[in-house]
Amino acid sequence: MSYRVGYRPEAFADIAEAFLWYEAQRPGLGDQFEAAIGATVQLVATMPLLAPVVARSLRRALIPRFPFALYYSVEESAIQVRAVLHTSRDQGEWLRGRGDA
C-alpha cells in the first residue's frame, strides 16, 4: 500500500532554496537533488515507518547523495512532508521554531 503524500508550504520552500543553490553550483545538479528527494518520498510513501522518529511523531529520512534530511509525519493513510533541511542545521532549533518540539 502506498500512502498519499502532502507537503507543507515550508517544505516546498526548503526544496526550492536547495534546488537553486545546487543549480548555481553546477547546472543539472538541482535536478539530481530533486530526483533524490522524489526517490526518498517514494520510499517513505511505501514504507512510512522505515525512518526513525526524532520528535513526537516526526520522522527523519536521509536523502541519498546529498546532505539533506526529509522530515515527515504519518497521518492514517497519508504522509505529510514538513521540511527538507540540510543535516548541519540544528534539528532542535528547527523543531521549536515550527512548533514540533
N, C-alpha and C positions, 0 to 999 in steps of 0.2 A: 504494500500500500504506500502510495506517495502522498505526502502531506501538501496541502496548499501553502504557498509562500507569500507573505506580505512584507512590505518594507516600511519602516518609519521614514519620514522625510529626512531626518538626520542621517540615516544610513545612506540614502541616495547622495546626500551632500558629501559624506565621507568618501564614497566611491568616486564621485566626480572630482574631488580635490586630488585624490591619489592618482587617478587616471591622467589628469592634466600634468601632474609632476612627472610621472613616468614618460608621458609623450614628449615632454620638454627634454628629458634625458636622452631619449632615442625614439624616433618615430616608429610606431608599431608596438612599442613596449607597453603602452597603455592598453592596447587591445589584448595583449597577452595577460596583463593584470586582470582585465575584465573576464577573460576566459577562465582564469584560475578561480576567480570569485564565483563564476557560474558553475564550475565543476564542484566547488565546495558546497554551494547552495543545493545542487542536485543531490549530492551525497547526504547532506543533512535532511533533505526532504524525504529520502528513502529510509534513512536510519537516524531519526532525530535524537535518540538517546545515546548516540555514539560519543559525542563530545562531553567533557566533564562540566559539571555545574561549578560556577565560580562565585555566584552570589544568588541567594534565594533560588529562583527557578531559571536564572540566566546561565546559558551555556556558552562555551567558547570553542570554536573550531579554527585551527590554524590553516592559513592559506598556503598551499604548496608553492615553493619557489620565491615567495615574496614575504617580507617580514610584517605581515598583517594577520589579524585575527577577526573572525566573524562572530559577533555576539548576537545570540538569538534566544528566544523563549519558545517553548512548545505549549500550544493552547488547543486542547482537544485534537482536532484533525488539521491544525494549521501551525505553521512556523511563522514567527514574527521576527524579522531581522531588525535588530535595534541599532547596531553600529558596525562599522568596519574600521578598525583602528590599527595604527602601527603598534607593533609589540613593545616598542620602547616607551610608549605612553603609560602613565600611572593609571592602572585599571581602577584602583580605589577612588582616585580623584574623579575620574570619568563617571563612575557609578554614583557617587554622591552628587555630582553636578546634574545628572539626569534623573535623579530620584530613584535609582535602582538599588542602592546600598541598604 
